[in-house]
Amino acid sequence: WTLDKQVAVGFAKGHRGIKLNNPQIHSTIIEKSQVFFATNERLEQEIVWDPISHIGEMYGEPFDQS
């Protein structure tokens, strides 16, 4: 996951030349304690988190590639 919506948009548009069918961007609010790992090494504000412990809502929005 990324904390930066523009990074998410970049992946939804297709990454490394791979186009996606019906891409979506998902968002949610998590607790800091649910984060296993965070890095900005590739300037992507990337996190790895535990979705199993998540009890909140996840929101998906279709991404219009046009």
Salt bridges, closest charged atoms under 4 A:
GLU44 OE1 - ARG42 NH2 3.88
GLU46 OE1 - ARG42 NH2 2.97
GLU61 OE2 - LYS5 NZ 3.36
